[in-house]
Amino acid sequence: MEVALLALVLAGCGPGDRTGEQTAGPAERSPAEVSMRPAAFARCATCHQTAPERNGVGPSLAGVYGAPAAHEPTYAYSGAMRSSGLVWDEATLDAYLTDPRSVVPGTKMVFPGVRDPVERAALIEYLKTL
């Protein structure tokens, strides 16, 4: 079962971006960062890195809290995200993490969202630390 789950998670992952260039591999994480990471972040880590300019399938989440949408200069965002005008605060992150495609129609993020408000709150608190 664990092998099947790991295979499923890894099937959607891969380095590189829209231009076909390879991106950096996983960044080293401090023990403090790992210890405060909520369990729900495992779903995010499938596509997102937490080190600056270290993109995966999705952009790095470093510095995301308080930043405008599409702030990571090394990631090829969708036009919808670039023109969304969002700033990632508690309210916008909560709405986006609930249902990304309804908040930014045309986003490249295919993740369906986090339905549990407690998990979303933990994720947002963690994003504030990055």
C-alpha positions in Angstrom: 0.0 0.0 0.0 2.8 2.5 0.9 4.7 1.7 -2.3 1.5 2.3 -4.3 0.8 5.6 -2.6 4.4 6.7 -3.1 4.2 5.8 -6.8 1.0 7.7 -7.2 2.4 10.8 -5.5 5.6 10.7 -7.6 3.8 10.1 -10.8 2.6 13.7 -10.9 6.1 15.1 -10.0 9.0 16.0 -12.1 11.6 18.7 -12.4 11.5 21.4 -15.0 9.1 24.1 -16.0 7.2 25.1 -19.0 10.3 25.9 -21.0 11.7 22.5 -20.5 14.6 23.7 -18.4 15.6 21.6 -15.5 15.1 23.2 -12.0 17.0 22.5 -8.9 16.5 19.4 -6.9 15.1 19.3 -3.3 16.6 21.9 -1.0 18.1 20.9 2.3 15.7 21.7 5.2 16.7 22.7 8.7 15.4 20.5 11.5 13.4 23.5 12.8 11.6 23.9 9.4 10.8 20.2 9.3 9.5 20.1 12.8 7.0 23.0 12.3 5.7 21.8 9.0 2.1 20.6 9.3 1.3 17.1 8.1 -1.1 18.6 5.5 1.9 20.2 3.8 2.8 16.8 2.4 0.2 17.3 -0.3 1.8 20.7 -1.2 5.3 19.4 -1.1 4.4 17.0 -4.0 4.7 20.1 -6.3 6.1 22.9 -4.3 9.6 23.6 -2.8 10.1 25.9 0.2 13.6 27.3 -0.7 13.7 30.5 -2.8 13.8 30.1 -6.5 13.7 26.3 -6.2 10.6 25.4 -8.3 9.0 22.0 -8.8 5.9 21.5 -10.8 4.6 24.6 -8.9 6.5 27.6 -7.8 8.6 27.9 -4.7 6.5 28.9 -1.7 9.4 30.9 -0.1 8.2 34.4 0.9 4.7 33.7 -0.4 2.8 35.2 2.6 2.3 38.9 2.0 3.6 38.7 -1.6 1.6 39.4 -4.7 0.5 36.4 -6.8 3.0 35.3 -9.3 5.9 36.8 -7.3 8.5 34.1 -7.9 10.7 35.4 -10.8 11.9 32.0 -12.0 8.5 30.3 -12.4 6.3 30.4 -15.6 2.9 31.3 -14.1 -0.4 31.1 -16.0 -1.7 34.4 -17.4 -4.6 34.1 -15.1 -2.3 34.0 -12.0 -0.2 36.9 -13.3 -3.2 39.1 -13.9 -5.1 38.0 -10.8 -4.1 41.0 -8.7 -4.1 38.9 -5.5 -1.8 39.4 -2.5 -1.3 36.3 -0.4 -2.7 37.1 3.0 -4.8 35.0 5.3 -8.1 35.6 3.5 -6.8 35.1 -0.1 -4.8 32.0 0.9 -7.8 30.5 2.7 -10.0 31.1 -0.3 -7.4 29.8 -2.8 -6.5 26.7 -0.7 -10.2 25.9 -0.4 -10.8 26.0 -4.2 -7.9 27.2 -6.4 -9.7 27.1 -9.7 -12.7 29.1 -8.5 -10.5 31.9 -7.1 -8.2 32.0 -10.1 -10.0 30.5 -13.1 -7.2 29.4 -15.5 -4.6 28.7 -12.8 -2.1 25.9 -13.6 -2.7 24.4 -10.2 -4.8 21.3 -10.6 -5.0 20.5 -6.9 -8.7 20.4 -5.9 -8.2 22.2 -2.6 -8.1 21.6 1.2 -11.7 21.2 2.5 -10.7 21.0 6.2 -10.5 24.6 7.7 -8.2 23.4 10.5 -5.7 22.0 7.9 -5.9 25.2 5.9 -5.2 27.3 8.9 -2.2 25.2 9.8 -0.9 25.5 6.2 -1.4 29.3 6.2 0.5 29.6 9.6 3.3 27.5 8.1 3.4 29.6 4.9 3.9 32.7 7.1 7.2 31.2 8.2 8.7 30.6 4.8 
